[in-house]
Amino acid sequence: MDTSRCPECGLIAEVLDRVVLESTDGPVEHAHVRCVARHRFWLPVAYLVAGGVAESSGAGARSRVEGWCTRAARS
Ligand SMILES: [Zn+2]
């Protein structure tokens, strides 16, 4: 699973899809992301925030995952 951060709330966001869109400067790859608060965005991959769960390791990553699951269960 490819993850990023939500540009609105900063929570973990899953990259659902990637497409290449034409622009006046040439093709630009865009990603469809959805965060745990269900915000959805299409944004250029250059705006994706590195450091999602998949790219993290150690105790800090585990606590973030647990926090994510707790929030998801409440919503
Ligand atoms: Zn969000």
N, CA, C, O and the ligand as a Tripos MOL2 file, in Angstrom:
@<TRIPOS>MOLECULE
protein
  301   299    76     0     0
PROTEIN
NO_CHARGES

@<TRIPOS>ATOM
      1 N           0.8600   -1.1900    0.0000 N.3       1 MET1
      2 CA          0.0000    0.0000    0.0000 C.3       1 MET1
      3 C           0.8920    1.2340    0.0000 C.2       1 MET1
      4 O           1.8240    1.3490    0.7950 O.2       1 MET1
      5 N           0.5870    2.1470   -0.9020 N.am      2 ASP2
      6 CA          1.3350    3.3860   -1.0200 C.3       2 ASP2
      7 C           0.6440    4.4360   -0.1470 C.2       2 ASP2
      8 O          -0.5580    4.6630   -0.2830 O.2       2 ASP2
      9 N           1.3980    5.0710    0.7420 N.am      3 THR3
     10 CA          0.7810    6.0430    1.6420 C.3       3 THR3
     11 C           1.4650    7.3930    1.5500 C.2       3 THR3
     12 O           2.6100    7.5080    1.1110 O.2       3 THR3
     13 N           0.7300    8.4130    1.9790 N.am      4 SER4
     14 CA          1.2430    9.7780    2.0280 C.3       4 SER4
     15 C           0.5780   10.4510    3.2220 C.2       4 SER4
     16 O           0.0580    9.7790    4.1130 O.2       4 SER4
     17 N           0.5960   11.7610    3.2330 N.am      5 ARG5
     18 CA         -0.1000   12.5230    4.2690 C.3       5 ARG5
     19 C          -1.1840   13.3510    3.6050 C.2       5 ARG5
     20 O          -1.0050   13.8500    2.4940 O.2       5 ARG5
     21 N          -2.3250   13.4960    4.3000 N.am      6 CYS6
     22 CA         -3.4140   14.3120    3.7760 C.3       6 CYS6
     23 C          -2.9660   15.7790    3.7260 C.2       6 CYS6
     24 O          -2.4610   16.2980    4.7210 O.2       6 CYS6
     25 N          -3.1430   16.4550    2.5800 N.am      7 PRO7
     26 CA         -2.7540   17.8750    2.5040 C.3       7 PRO7
     27 C          -3.6560   18.7780    3.3440 C.2       7 PRO7
     28 O          -3.2880   19.9200    3.6190 O.2       7 PRO7
     29 N          -4.8370   18.2890    3.7590 N.am      8 GLU8
     30 CA         -5.7490   19.1120    4.5600 C.3       8 GLU8
     31 C          -5.5590   18.9060    6.0520 C.2       8 GLU8
     32 O          -5.4260   19.8780    6.7960 O.2       8 GLU8
     33 N          -5.5450   17.6510    6.5050 N.am      9 CYS9
     34 CA         -5.5080   17.4100    7.9520 C.3       9 CYS9
     35 C          -4.1920   16.7850    8.4230 C.2       9 CYS9
     36 O          -3.9330   16.7400    9.6260 O.2       9 CYS9
     37 N          -3.3690   16.3090    7.5100 N.am     10 GLY10
     38 CA         -2.0720   15.7690    7.8830 C.3      10 GLY10
     39 C          -2.0840   14.3300    8.3480 C.2      10 GLY10
     40 O          -1.0390   13.7950    8.7170 O.2      10 GLY10
     41 N          -3.2530   13.6840    8.3400 N.am     11 LEU11
     42 CA         -3.3240   12.2780    8.7240 C.3      11 LEU11
     43 C          -2.8090   11.4070    7.5880 C.2      11 LEU11
     44 O          -2.5780   11.8700    6.4710 O.2      11 LEU11
     45 N          -2.6350   10.1240    7.9140 N.am     12 ILE12
     46 CA         -2.1970    9.1660    6.9020 C.3      12 ILE12
     47 C          -3.2230    9.1050    5.7730 C.2      12 ILE12
     48 O          -4.4290    9.0630    6.0190 O.2      12 ILE12
     49 N          -2.7370    9.1010    4.5490 N.am     13 ALA13
     50 CA         -3.6060    8.9950    3.3880 C.3      13 ALA13
     51 C          -3.1020    7.8800    2.4820 C.2      13 ALA13
     52 O          -1.8980    7.7180    2.2860 O.2      13 ALA13
     53 N          -4.0300    7.1240    1.9370 N.am     14 GLU14
     54 CA         -3.6910    6.0380    1.0270 C.3      14 GLU14
     55 C          -3.7360    6.5470   -0.4020 C.2      14 GLU14
     56 O          -4.6630    7.2610   -0.7830 O.2      14 GLU14
     57 N          -2.7430    6.1830   -1.1890 N.am     15 VAL15
     58 CA         -2.7490    6.5070   -2.6110 C.3      15 VAL15
     59 C          -3.5740    5.4380   -3.3150 C.2      15 VAL15
     60 O          -3.1750    4.2760   -3.3860 O.2      15 VAL15
     61 N          -4.7410    5.8490   -3.8390 N.am     16 LEU16
     62 CA         -5.6760    4.8990   -4.4440 C.3      16 LEU16
     63 C          -5.3550    4.6350   -5.9030 C.2      16 LEU16
     64 O          -5.5500    3.5220   -6.3930 O.2      16 LEU16
     65 N          -4.8630    5.6540   -6.6010 N.am     17 ASP17
     66 CA         -4.6730    5.5200   -8.0430 C.3      17 ASP17
     67 C          -3.6670    6.5670   -8.5050 C.2      17 ASP17
     68 O          -3.4790    7.5950   -7.8540 O.2      17 ASP17
     69 N          -3.0410    6.2980   -9.6070 N.am     18 ARG18
     70 CA         -2.1310    7.2690  -10.2340 C.3      18 ARG18
     71 C          -2.4430    7.3280  -11.7120 C.2      18 ARG18
     72 O          -2.6240    6.3010  -12.3660 O.2      18 ARG18
     73 N          -2.5060    8.5450  -12.2340 N.am     19 VAL19
     74 CA         -2.7480    8.7250  -13.6640 C.3      19 VAL19
     75 C          -1.8160    9.8220  -14.1650 C.2      19 VAL19
     76 O          -1.3350   10.6500  -13.3920 O.2      19 VAL19
     77 N          -1.5690    9.8130  -15.4740 N.am     20 VAL20
     78 CA         -0.7700   10.8700  -16.0820 C.3      20 VAL20
     79 C          -1.7120   11.7810  -16.8530 C.2      20 VAL20
     80 O          -2.4010   11.3350  -17.7710 O.2      20 VAL20
     81 N          -1.7430   13.0560  -16.4840 N.am     21 LEU21
     82 CA         -2.6020   14.0460  -17.1370 C.3      21 LEU21
     83 C          -1.7430   14.9840  -17.9710 C.2      21 LEU21
     84 O          -0.6440   15.3760  -17.5760 O.2      21 LEU21
     85 N          -2.2800   15.3340  -19.1450 N.am     22 GLU22
     86 CA         -1.5660   16.2670  -20.0080 C.3      22 GLU22
     87 C          -1.6930   17.6870  -19.4580 C.2      22 GLU22
     88 O          -2.7350   18.0510  -18.9130 O.2      22 GLU22
     89 N          -0.6510   18.4760  -19.5970 N.am     23 SER23
     90 CA         -0.7060   19.8880  -19.2200 C.3      23 SER23
     91 C           0.0820   20.6720  -20.2470 C.2      23 SER23
     92 O           0.7240   20.0970  -21.1270 O.2      23 SER23
     93 N           0.0300   21.9870  -20.1310 N.am     24 THR24
     94 CA          0.7580   22.8200  -21.0890 C.3      24 THR24
     95 C           2.2620   22.6300  -20.9670 C.2      24 THR24
     96 O           3.0030   22.9320  -21.9030 O.2      24 THR24
     97 N           2.7190   22.1350  -19.8310 N.am     25 ASP25
     98 CA          4.1470   21.8770  -19.6210 C.3      25 ASP25
     99 C           4.5070   20.4120  -19.8720 C.2      25 ASP25
    100 O           5.6180   19.9800  -19.5620 O.2      25 ASP25
    101 N           3.5530   19.6410  -20.4410 N.am     26 GLY26
    102 CA          3.8020   18.2290  -20.6810 C.3      26 GLY26
    103 C           3.0510   17.3730  -19.6900 C.2      26 GLY26
    104 O           2.3700   17.8890  -18.8040 O.2      26 GLY26
    105 N           3.1720   16.0510  -19.8360 N.am     27 PRO27
    106 CA          2.4330   15.1470  -18.9510 C.3      27 PRO27
    107 C           2.8740   15.2730  -17.4950 C.2      27 PRO27
    108 O           4.0650   15.3800  -17.2030 O.2      27 PRO27
    109 N           1.8890   15.2580  -16.5770 N.am     28 VAL28
    110 CA          2.1710   15.3410  -15.1470 C.3      28 VAL28
    111 C           1.4650   14.1750  -14.4620 C.2      28 VAL28
    112 O           0.2590   13.9970  -14.6270 O.2      28 VAL28
    113 N           2.2130   13.3800  -13.6910 N.am     29 GLU29
    114 CA          1.6010   12.2720  -12.9640 C.3      29 GLU29
    115 C           0.8440   12.8050  -11.7530 C.2      29 GLU29
    116 O           1.3860   13.5750  -10.9610 O.2      29 GLU29
    117 N          -0.4260   12.3840  -11.6170 N.am     30 HIS30
    118 CA         -1.2670   12.7760  -10.4850 C.3      30 HIS30
    119 C          -1.6340   11.5420   -9.6730 C.2      30 HIS30
    120 O          -1.6890   10.4340  -10.2060 O.2      30 HIS30
    121 N          -1.8820   11.7370   -8.3950 N.am     31 ALA31
    122 CA         -2.2800   10.6420   -7.5120 C.3      31 ALA31
    123 C          -3.6210   10.9670   -6.8780 C.2      31 ALA31
    124 O          -3.8910   12.1120   -6.5170 O.2      31 ALA31
    125 N          -4.4640    9.9400   -6.7470 N.am     32 HIS32
    126 CA         -5.7390   10.0450   -6.0480 C.3      32 HIS32
    127 C          -5.5010    9.5500   -4.6310 C.2      32 HIS32
    128 O          -5.2060    8.3710   -4.4360 O.2      32 HIS32
    129 N          -5.6210   10.4220   -3.6390 N.am     33 VAL33
    130 CA         -5.3630   10.0320   -2.2490 C.3      33 VAL33
    131 C          -6.6290   10.2010   -1.4180 C.2      33 VAL33
    132 O          -7.4480   11.0850   -1.6710 O.2      33 VAL33
    133 N          -6.7690    9.3280   -0.4150 N.am     34 ARG34
    134 CA         -7.8940    9.4040    0.5260 C.3      34 ARG34
    135 C          -7.3230    9.1830    1.9180 C.2      34 ARG34
    136 O          -6.6610    8.1780    2.1780 O.2      34 ARG34
    137 N          -7.5890   10.1430    2.8180 N.am     35 CYS35
    138 CA         -7.0640   10.0190    4.1730 C.3      35 CYS35
    139 C          -8.0660    9.3030    5.0570 C.2      35 CYS35
    140 O          -9.1800    9.0000    4.6290 O.2      35 CYS35
    141 N          -7.6640    9.0300    6.3020 N.am     36 VAL36
    142 CA         -8.5360    8.3060    7.2310 C.3      36 VAL36
    143 C          -9.7650    9.1310    7.6240 C.2      36 VAL36
    144 O         -10.7560    8.5720    8.0920 O.2      36 VAL36
    145 N          -9.7110   10.4620    7.4370 N.am     37 ALA37
    146 CA        -10.8830   11.3070    7.6810 C.3      37 ALA37
    147 C         -11.7350   11.4340    6.4140 C.2      37 ALA37
    148 O         -12.6880   12.2130    6.3680 O.2      37 ALA37
    149 N         -11.3770   10.6610    5.3940 N.am     38 ARG38
    150 CA        -12.1150   10.5520    4.1260 C.3      38 ARG38
    151 C         -12.0300   11.8070    3.2720 C.2      38 ARG38
    152 O         -12.8960   12.0290    2.4250 O.2      38 ARG38
    153 N         -11.0170   12.6280    3.4690 N.am     39 HIS39
    154 CA        -10.7620   13.6940    2.4970 C.3      39 HIS39
    155 C         -10.1870   13.0340    1.2540 C.2      39 HIS39
    156 O          -9.3710   12.1190    1.3590 O.2      39 HIS39
    157 N         -10.5990   13.4820    0.0940 N.am     40 ARG40
    158 CA        -10.0900   12.9280   -1.1610 C.3      40 ARG40
    159 C          -9.4930   14.0510   -1.9900 C.2      40 ARG40
    160 O         -10.0570   15.1420   -2.0770 O.2      40 ARG40
    161 N          -8.3690   13.7790   -2.5870 N.am     41 PHE41
    162 CA         -7.7050   14.7700   -3.4300 C.3      41 PHE41
    163 C          -7.0930   14.1020   -4.6440 C.2      41 PHE41
    164 O          -6.6440   12.9580   -4.5790 O.2      41 PHE41
    165 N          -7.0800   14.8220   -5.7430 N.am     42 TRP42
    166 CA         -6.2220   14.5060   -6.8790 C.3      42 TRP42
    167 C          -5.1220   15.5450   -6.8450 C.2      42 TRP42
    168 O          -5.4090   16.7410   -6.9030 O.2      42 TRP42
    169 N          -3.8900   15.1310   -6.7550 N.am     43 LEU43
    170 CA         -2.8050   16.1010   -6.7350 C.3      43 LEU43
    171 C          -1.5820   15.5590   -7.4520 C.2      43 LEU43
    172 O          -1.3740   14.3490   -7.5350 O.2      43 LEU43
    173 N          -0.7770   16.4790   -7.9680 N.am     44 PRO44
    174 CA          0.4540   16.0420   -8.6190 C.3      44 PRO44
    175 C           1.3130   15.2490   -7.6400 C.2      44 PRO44
    176 O           1.3720   15.5780   -6.4550 O.2      44 PRO44
    177 N           1.9760   14.2090   -8.1300 N.am     45 VAL45
    178 CA          2.7580   13.3660   -7.2270 C.3      45 VAL45
    179 C           3.8800   14.1600   -6.5490 C.2      45 VAL45
    180 O           4.3860   13.7430   -5.5070 O.2      45 VAL45
    181 N           4.2640   15.2820   -7.1230 N.am     46 ALA46
    182 CA          5.2830   16.1230   -6.4900 C.3      46 ALA46
    183 C           4.7960   16.6680   -5.1500 C.2      46 ALA46
    184 O           5.6060   17.0350   -4.2990 O.2      46 ALA46
    185 N           3.4610   16.7230   -4.9580 N.am     47 TYR47
    186 CA          2.8950   17.2410   -3.7110 C.3      47 TYR47
    187 C           2.6500   16.1530   -2.6710 C.2      47 TYR47
    188 O           2.2590   16.4520   -1.5430 O.2      47 TYR47
    189 N           2.8760   14.8960   -3.0410 N.am     48 LEU48
    190 CA          2.7240   13.8350   -2.0520 C.3      48 LEU48
    191 C           3.7950   14.0070   -0.9870 C.2      48 LEU48
    192 O           4.9370   14.3570   -1.2860 O.2      48 LEU48
    193 N           3.4100   13.7560    0.2710 N.am     49 VAL49
    194 CA          4.3350   13.9030    1.3820 C.3      49 VAL49
    195 C           4.9590   12.5490    1.6790 C.2      49 VAL49
    196 O           4.2440   11.5760    1.9190 O.2      49 VAL49
    197 N           6.2550   12.4800    1.6650 N.am     50 ALA50
    198 CA          6.9360   11.2390    2.0010 C.3      50 ALA50
    199 C           6.8080   10.9820    3.4940 C.2      50 ALA50
    200 O           6.5260   11.8960    4.2680 O.2      50 ALA50
    201 N           7.0140    9.7400    3.8920 N.am     51 GLY51
    202 CA          7.0090    9.4210    5.3080 C.3      51 GLY51
    203 C           5.7200    8.8030    5.7840 C.2      51 GLY51
    204 O           5.3950    8.8940    6.9680 O.2      51 GLY51
    205 N           4.9790    8.1780    4.8950 N.am     52 GLY52
    206 CA          3.7850    7.4420    5.3010 C.3      52 GLY52
    207 C           4.1720    6.2050    6.0770 C.2      52 GLY52
    208 O           5.3580    5.9380    6.2680 O.2      52 GLY52
    209 N           3.1940    5.4470    6.5250 N.am     53 VAL53
    210 CA          3.4310    4.2670    7.3580 C.3      53 VAL53
    211 C           4.3580    3.2750    6.6640 C.2      53 VAL53
    212 O           5.2510    2.7100    7.2960 O.2      53 VAL53
    213 N           4.1480    3.0620    5.3590 N.am     54 ALA54
    214 CA          4.9140    2.0470    4.6430 C.3      54 ALA54
    215 C           6.4070    2.3810    4.6210 C.2      54 ALA54
    216 O           7.2460    1.4880    4.5020 O.2      54 ALA54
    217 N           6.7310    3.6630    4.7350 N.am     55 GLU55
    218 CA          8.1300    4.0640    4.6490 C.3      55 GLU55
    219 C           8.7490    4.2690    6.0290 C.2      55 GLU55
    220 O           9.9330    4.5920    6.1270 O.2      55 GLU55
    221 N           7.9760    4.0900    7.0860 N.am     56 SER56
    222 CA          8.4890    4.2930    8.4310 C.3      56 SER56
    223 C           8.8180    2.9530    9.0800 C.2      56 SER56
    224 O           8.4200    1.8990    8.5860 O.2      56 SER56
    225 N           9.5310    3.0030   10.1650 N.am     57 SER57
    226 CA          9.8410    1.7780   10.8980 C.3      57 SER57
    227 C          10.0210    2.1240   12.3660 C.2      57 SER57
    228 O          10.1770    3.2890   12.7300 O.2      57 SER57
    229 N           9.9960    1.0910   13.2040 N.am     58 GLY58
    230 CA         10.2500    1.2950   14.6240 C.3      58 GLY58
    231 C           8.9910    1.5770   15.4170 C.2      58 GLY58
    232 O           7.8840    1.5320   14.8820 O.2      58 GLY58
    233 N           9.1680    1.8700   16.7120 N.am     59 ALA59
    234 CA          8.0490    2.0450   17.6320 C.3      59 ALA59
    235 C           7.1760    3.2260   17.2370 C.2      59 ALA59
    236 O           5.9550    3.1660   17.3790 O.2      59 ALA59
    237 N           7.7810    4.2950   16.7450 N.am     60 GLY60
    238 CA          7.0020    5.4620   16.3400 C.3      60 GLY60
    239 C           6.0140    5.1110   15.2570 C.2      60 GLY60
    240 O           4.8690    5.5620   15.2930 O.2      60 GLY60
    241 N           6.4360    4.3130   14.2910 N.am     61 ALA61
    242 CA          5.5400    3.9120   13.2100 C.3      61 ALA61
    243 C           4.3990    3.0750   13.7500 C.2      61 ALA61
    244 O           3.2540    3.2370   13.3290 O.2      61 ALA61
    245 N           4.7080    2.1610   14.6990 N.am     62 ARG62
    246 CA          3.6500    1.3080   15.2410 C.3      62 ARG62
    247 C           2.6040    2.1450   15.9750 C.2      62 ARG62
    248 O           1.4070    1.8980   15.8230 O.2      62 ARG62
    249 N           3.0350    3.1350   16.7710 N.am     63 SER63
    250 CA          2.0650    3.9390   17.5110 C.3      63 SER63
    251 C           1.2190    4.7650   16.5460 C.2      63 SER63
    252 O           0.0360    4.9880   16.8050 O.2      63 SER63
    253 N           1.7970    5.2190   15.4500 N.am     64 ARG64
    254 CA          0.9980    5.9640   14.4710 C.3      64 ARG64
    255 C          -0.0540    5.0540   13.8440 C.2      64 ARG64
    256 O          -1.1910    5.4750   13.6300 O.2      64 ARG64
    257 N           0.3150    3.8140   13.5510 N.am     65 VAL65
    258 CA         -0.6440    2.8790   12.9590 C.3      65 VAL65
    259 C          -1.7660    2.6090   13.9450 C.2      65 VAL65
    260 O          -2.9360    2.5830   13.5610 O.2      65 VAL65
    261 N          -1.4240    2.4060   15.2160 N.am     66 GLU66
    262 CA         -2.4560    2.1460   16.2140 C.3      66 GLU66
    263 C          -3.3920    3.3500   16.3530 C.2      66 GLU66
    264 O          -4.6060    3.1780   16.4700 O.2      66 GLU66
    265 N          -2.8410    4.5670   16.3400 N.am     67 GLY67
    266 CA         -3.6620    5.7660   16.4010 C.3      67 GLY67
    267 C          -4.5940    5.8580   15.2060 C.2      67 GLY67
    268 O          -5.7500    6.2610   15.3380 O.2      67 GLY67
    269 N          -4.0890    5.4870   14.0470 N.am     68 TRP68
    270 CA         -4.8850    5.5100   12.8320 C.3      68 TRP68
    271 C          -6.0580    4.5490   12.9750 C.2      68 TRP68
    272 O          -7.1910    4.9180   12.6650 O.2      68 TRP68
    273 N          -5.8130    3.3290   13.4360 N.am     69 CYS69
    274 CA         -6.8730    2.3250   13.5550 C.3      69 CYS69
    275 C          -7.9260    2.7890   14.5580 C.2      69 CYS69
    276 O          -9.1200    2.5770   14.3420 O.2      69 CYS69
    277 N          -7.4960    3.4220   15.6590 N.am     70 THR70
    278 CA         -8.4360    3.9050   16.6650 C.3      70 THR70
    279 C          -9.3510    4.9690   16.0720 C.2      70 THR70
    280 O         -10.5670    4.9310   16.2560 O.2      70 THR70
    281 N          -8.7510    5.9160   15.3590 N.am     71 ARG71
    282 CA         -9.5580    6.9800   14.7460 C.3      71 ARG71
    283 C         -10.5050    6.4070   13.6990 C.2      71 ARG71
    284 O         -11.6630    6.8170   13.6190 O.2      71 ARG71
    285 N         -10.0160    5.4490   12.8880 N.am     72 ALA72
    286 CA        -10.8520    4.8770   11.8280 C.3      72 ALA72
    287 C         -12.0430    4.1370   12.4300 C.2      72 ALA72
    288 O         -13.1420    4.1770   11.8770 O.2      72 ALA72
    289 N         -11.8300    3.4550   13.5700 N.am     73 ALA73
    290 CA        -12.9060    2.6720   14.1770 C.3      73 ALA73
    291 C         -13.9990    3.5800   14.7260 C.2      73 ALA73
    292 O         -15.1710    3.2040   14.7460 O.2      73 ALA73
    293 N         -13.6140    4.7870   15.1760 N.am     74 ARG74
    294 CA        -14.6010    5.6980   15.7530 C.3      74 ARG74
    295 C         -15.4630    6.3610   14.6890 C.2      74 ARG74
    296 O         -16.6010    6.7410   14.9630 O.2      74 ARG74
    297 N         -14.9290    6.5060   13.4700 N.am     75 SER75
    298 CA        -15.6680    7.2560   12.4460 C.3      75 SER75
    299 C         -16.6640    6.3820   11.7090 C.2      75 SER75
    300 O         -17.3650    6.8610   10.8180 O.2      75 SER75
    301 ZN         -7.5500   14.5310    5.6550 Zn       76 ZN76
@<TRIPOS>BOND
     1     1     2 1
     2     2     3 1
     3     3     4 2
     4     3     5 am
     5     5     6 1
     6     6     7 1
     7     7     8 2
     8     7     9 am
     9     9    10 1
    10    10    11 1
    11    11    12 2
    12    11    13 am
    13    13    14 1
    14    14    15 1
    15    15    16 2
    16    15    17 am
    17    17    18 1
    18    18    19 1
    19    19    20 2
    20    19    21 am
    21    21    22 1
    22    22    23 1
    23    23    24 2
    24    23    25 am
    25    25    26 1
    26    26    27 1
    27    27    28 2
    28    27    29 am
    29    29    30 1
    30    30    31 1
    31    31    32 2
    32    31    33 am
    33    33    34 1
    34    34    35 1
    35    35    36 2
    36    35    37 am
    37    37    38 1
    38    38    39 1
    39    39    40 2
    40    39    41 am
    41    41    42 1
    42    42    43 1
    43    43    44 2
    44    43    45 am
    45    45    46 1
    46    46    47 1
    47    47    48 2
    48    47    49 am
    49    49    50 1
    50    50    51 1
    51    51    52 2
    52    51    53 am
    53    53    54 1
    54    54    55 1
    55    55    56 2
    56    55    57 am
    57    57    58 1
    58    58    59 1
    59    59    60 2
    60    59    61 am
    61    61    62 1
    62    62    63 1
    63    63    64 2
    64    63    65 am
    65    65    66 1
    66    66    67 1
    67    67    68 2
    68    67    69 am
    69    69    70 1
    70    70    71 1
    71    71    72 2
    72    71    73 am
    73    73    74 1
    74    74    75 1
    75    75    76 2
    76    75    77 am
    77    77    78 1
    78    78    79 1
    79    79    80 2
    80    79    81 am
    81    81    82 1
    82    82    83 1
    83    83    84 2
    84    83    85 am
    85    85    86 1
    86    86    87 1
    87    87    88 2
    88    87    89 am
    89    89    90 1
    90    90    91 1
    91    91    92 2
    92    91    93 am
    93    93    94 1
    94    94    95 1
    95    95    96 2
    96    95    97 am
    97    97    98 1
    98    98    99 1
    99    99   100 2
   100    99   101 am
   101   101   102 1
   102   102   103 1
   103   103   104 2
   104   103   105 am
   105   105   106 1
   106   106   107 1
   107   107   108 2
   108   107   109 am
   109   109   110 1
   110   110   111 1
   111   111   112 2
   112   111   113 am
   113   113   114 1
   114   114   115 1
   115   115   116 2
   116   115   117 am
   117   117   118 1
   118   118   119 1
   119   119   120 2
   120   119   121 am
   121   121   122 1
   122   122   123 1
   123   123   124 2
   124   123   125 am
   125   125   126 1
   126   126   127 1
   127   127   128 2
   128   127   129 am
   129   129   130 1
   130   130   131 1
   131   131   132 2
   132   131   133 am
   133   133   134 1
   134   134   135 1
   135   135   136 2
   136   135   137 am
   137   137   138 1
   138   138   139 1
   139   139   140 2
   140   139   141 am
   141   141   142 1
   142   142   143 1
   143   143   144 2
   144   143   145 am
   145   145   146 1
   146   146   147 1
   147   147   148 2
   148   147   149 am
   149   149   150 1
   150   150   151 1
   151   151   152 2
   152   151   153 am
   153   153   154 1
   154   154   155 1
   155   155   156 2
   156   155   157 am
   157   157   158 1
   158   158   159 1
   159   159   160 2
   160   159   161 am
   161   161   162 1
   162   162   163 1
   163   163   164 2
   164   163   165 am
   165   165   166 1
   166   166   167 1
   167   167   168 2
   168   167   169 am
   169   169   170 1
   170   170   171 1
   171   171   172 2
   172   171   173 am
   173   173   174 1
   174   174   175 1
   175   175   176 2
   176   175   177 am
   177   177   178 1
   178   178   179 1
   179   179   180 2
   180   179   181 am
   181   181   182 1
   182   182   183 1
   183   183   184 2
   184   183   185 am
   185   185   186 1
   186   186   187 1
   187   187   188 2
   188   187   189 am
   189   189   190 1
   190   190   191 1
   191   191   192 2
   192   191   193 am
   193   193   194 1
   194   194   195 1
   195   195   196 2
   196   195   197 am
   197   197   198 1
   198   198   199 1
   199   199   200 2
   200   199   201 am
   201   201   202 1
   202   202   203 1
   203   203   204 2
   204   203   205 am
   205   205   206 1
   206   206   207 1
   207   207   208 2
   208   207   209 am
   209   209   210 1
   210   210   211 1
   211   211   212 2
   212   211   213 am
   213   213   214 1
   214   214   215 1
   215   215   216 2
   216   215   217 am
   217   217   218 1
   218   218   219 1
   219   219   220 2
   220   219   221 am
   221   221   222 1
   222   222   223 1
   223   223   224 2
   224   223   225 am
   225   225   226 1
   226   226   227 1
   227   227   228 2
   228   227   229 am
   229   229   230 1
   230   230   231 1
   231   231   232 2
   232   231   233 am
   233   233   234 1
   234   234   235 1
   235   235   236 2
   236   235   237 am
   237   237   238 1
   238   238   239 1
   239   239   240 2
   240   239   241 am
   241   241   242 1
   242   242   243 1
   243   243   244 2
   244   243   245 am
   245   245   246 1
   246   246   247 1
   247   247   248 2
   248   247   249 am
   249   249   250 1
   250   250   251 1
   251   251   252 2
   252   251   253 am
   253   253   254 1
   254   254   255 1
   255   255   256 2
   256   255   257 am
   257   257   258 1
   258   258   259 1
   259   259   260 2
   260   259   261 am
   261   261   262 1
   262   262   263 1
   263   263   264 2
   264   263   265 am
   265   265   266 1
   266   266   267 1
   267   267   268 2
   268   267   269 am
   269   269   270 1
   270   270   271 1
   271   271   272 2
   272   271   273 am
   273   273   274 1
   274   274   275 1
   275   275   276 2
   276   275   277 am
   277   277   278 1
   278   278   279 1
   279   279   280 2
   280   279   281 am
   281   281   282 1
   282   282   283 1
   283   283   284 2
   284   283   285 am
   285   285   286 1
   286   286   287 1
   287   287   288 2
   288   287   289 am
   289   289   290 1
   290   290   291 1
   291   291   292 2
   292   291   293 am
   293   293   294 1
   294   294   295 1
   295   295   296 2
   296   295   297 am
   297   297   298 1
   298   298   299 1
   299   299   300 2
@<TRIPOS>SUBSTRUCTURE
     1 MET1         2 RESIDUE 1 A MET
     2 ASP2         6 RESIDUE 1 A ASP
     3 THR3        10 RESIDUE 1 A THR
     4 SER4        14 RESIDUE 1 A SER
     5 ARG5        18 RESIDUE 1 A ARG
     6 CYS6        22 RESIDUE 1 A CYS
     7 PRO7        26 RESIDUE 1 A PRO
     8 GLU8        30 RESIDUE 1 A GLU
     9 CYS9        34 RESIDUE 1 A CYS
    10 GLY10       38 RESIDUE 1 A GLY
    11 LEU11       42 RESIDUE 1 A LEU
    12 ILE12       46 RESIDUE 1 A ILE
    13 ALA13       50 RESIDUE 1 A ALA
    14 GLU14       54 RESIDUE 1 A GLU
    15 VAL15       58 RESIDUE 1 A VAL
    16 LEU16       62 RESIDUE 1 A LEU
    17 ASP17       66 RESIDUE 1 A ASP
    18 ARG18       70 RESIDUE 1 A ARG
    19 VAL19       74 RESIDUE 1 A VAL
    20 VAL20       78 RESIDUE 1 A VAL
    21 LEU21       82 RESIDUE 1 A LEU
    22 GLU22       86 RESIDUE 1 A GLU
    23 SER23       90 RESIDUE 1 A SER
    24 THR24       94 RESIDUE 1 A THR
    25 ASP25       98 RESIDUE 1 A ASP
    26 GLY26      102 RESIDUE 1 A GLY
    27 PRO27      106 RESIDUE 1 A PRO
    28 VAL28      110 RESIDUE 1 A VAL
    29 GLU29      114 RESIDUE 1 A GLU
    30 HIS30      118 RESIDUE 1 A HIS
    31 ALA31      122 RESIDUE 1 A ALA
    32 HIS32      126 RESIDUE 1 A HIS
    33 VAL33      130 RESIDUE 1 A VAL
    34 ARG34      134 RESIDUE 1 A ARG
    35 CYS35      138 RESIDUE 1 A CYS
    36 VAL36      142 RESIDUE 1 A VAL
    37 ALA37      146 RESIDUE 1 A ALA
    38 ARG38      150 RESIDUE 1 A ARG
    39 HIS39      154 RESIDUE 1 A HIS
    40 ARG40      158 RESIDUE 1 A ARG
    41 PHE41      162 RESIDUE 1 A PHE
    42 TRP42      166 RESIDUE 1 A TRP
    43 LEU43      170 RESIDUE 1 A LEU
    44 PRO44      174 RESIDUE 1 A PRO
    45 VAL45      178 RESIDUE 1 A VAL
    46 ALA46      182 RESIDUE 1 A ALA
    47 TYR47      186 RESIDUE 1 A TYR
    48 LEU48      190 RESIDUE 1 A LEU
    49 VAL49      194 RESIDUE 1 A VAL
    50 ALA50      198 RESIDUE 1 A ALA
    51 GLY51      202 RESIDUE 1 A GLY
    52 GLY52      206 RESIDUE 1 A GLY
    53 VAL53      210 RESIDUE 1 A VAL
    54 ALA54      214 RESIDUE 1 A ALA
    55 GLU55      218 RESIDUE 1 A GLU
    56 SER56      222 RESIDUE 1 A SER
    57 SER57      226 RESIDUE 1 A SER
    58 GLY58      230 RESIDUE 1 A GLY
    59 ALA59      234 RESIDUE 1 A ALA
    60 GLY60      238 RESIDUE 1 A GLY
    61 ALA61      242 RESIDUE 1 A ALA
    62 ARG62      246 RESIDUE 1 A ARG
    63 SER63      250 RESIDUE 1 A SER
    64 ARG64      254 RESIDUE 1 A ARG
    65 VAL65      258 RESIDUE 1 A VAL
    66 GLU66      262 RESIDUE 1 A GLU
    67 GLY67      266 RESIDUE 1 A GLY
    68 TRP68      270 RESIDUE 1 A TRP
    69 CYS69      274 RESIDUE 1 A CYS
    70 THR70      278 RESIDUE 1 A THR
    71 ARG71      282 RESIDUE 1 A ARG
    72 ALA72      286 RESIDUE 1 A ALA
    73 ALA73      290 RESIDUE 1 A ALA
    74 ARG74      294 RESIDUE 1 A ARG
    75 SER75      298 RESIDUE 1 A SER
    76 ZN76       301 GROUP 0 **** ****
